[in-house]
Amino acid sequence: ALVKKAAALNLAGENVARPLKHPKAPIPMPADFRAALSGTGAAKAAFDGFAPGRQRDYLEWITEAKSAATRAKRIATAVEWLAEGKPRNWKYQRK
């Protein structure tokens, strides 16, 4: 019965969203990163245009910094890359 119901849904073109097995908790945007993004319109537009996973990559990278100097350097690098529209691991993507 379940297979027939699934086949009918497929023929009707309906997609049923499945809940995530292990949803990740959202990472709050740090205030200093938000301030740096607000100063650059292109970087903010690129960040807002990214999928949640790519946004999460940047947020995890910035919040994992242990010292304030490292965090400031990562924020500056992130804003630079975002202004160019690059995702976090852009070096490893196929061209």
N, C-alpha and C positions, 0 to 999 in steps of 0.2 A: 504494500500500500504506500509506503514511504517513497519507494522508487518511482511509482506511477505519479505521485504528487510532485516529486522533483522533476520528472520528465515533463509534466504539464507546465510547470513554472518555467522550465528552459524553453519550451516551445512558445510560451507567451512572451518570452524576452524579459522576464522579470529577474532581477538579481537581488538576492536576499543577503544583506550585510551580516557577516559573522562577527560576534564580539571577540575582541582580542583575548588571547589566552592569558597573557601576562602584560597588562597595560603598564606603561612606564609613567611615573608621576611627572607632572610638568615641572620644568625648571624655571623658577622666577627669573626675570631679566634683572641683572644687577644694575643699580642706579648709575654707576660710572659708565657702563657700556651703553645704557640708554642715552645718557648725555652726549657721549661721543657720536652715537648714531644720529642724534637730532641735529648735530652740527653739519652733517653731510647728507644732503637729500638723496644723492644717488645710492649711497650705502644703505640708508634706511629703506629705500624702495626695493633694493635688491634683497635685503634681509626679509622684508615683509612678503616678497614674492616667492621666497623659497618654501619648499615643502617642510612640514614640521620636523622631519628627521634631519634635514640640513640645518635648520635653525638650532635644533638640539645639539648638533655637532659643535657649532660655534659656542653655544652657551656652556656645554660641558667643558670645552677646552679652556674657556676663560675662568670658569669657577673652580677648576682643578688647580689653578696656580696657587702655590704656597706662599710666595712673598708678594708684597705690593709692587715691587719693581717688575717682577715677571708678569704680573697681572696687567700692569700698565703697558708693557711691551706687547703682550698678546692683544690687548684692546686696540692698540695702534696698528698692529699688523692686520687684525680682523677688519678694521674700518678701511684700510687700504685695499685689501682683497675684495671686500664687499663693494667698494666704489667701482671696481673693475668687473663686478658681477660674478666673481669666482666663488665656488663652494669651498668649504674648509679643506678638503683633500683634493684640490684641483690638480696637484702635481702628478697624481697617480691615475687620473682618468685617461681613457683612450681619446685620442684626437680625431 
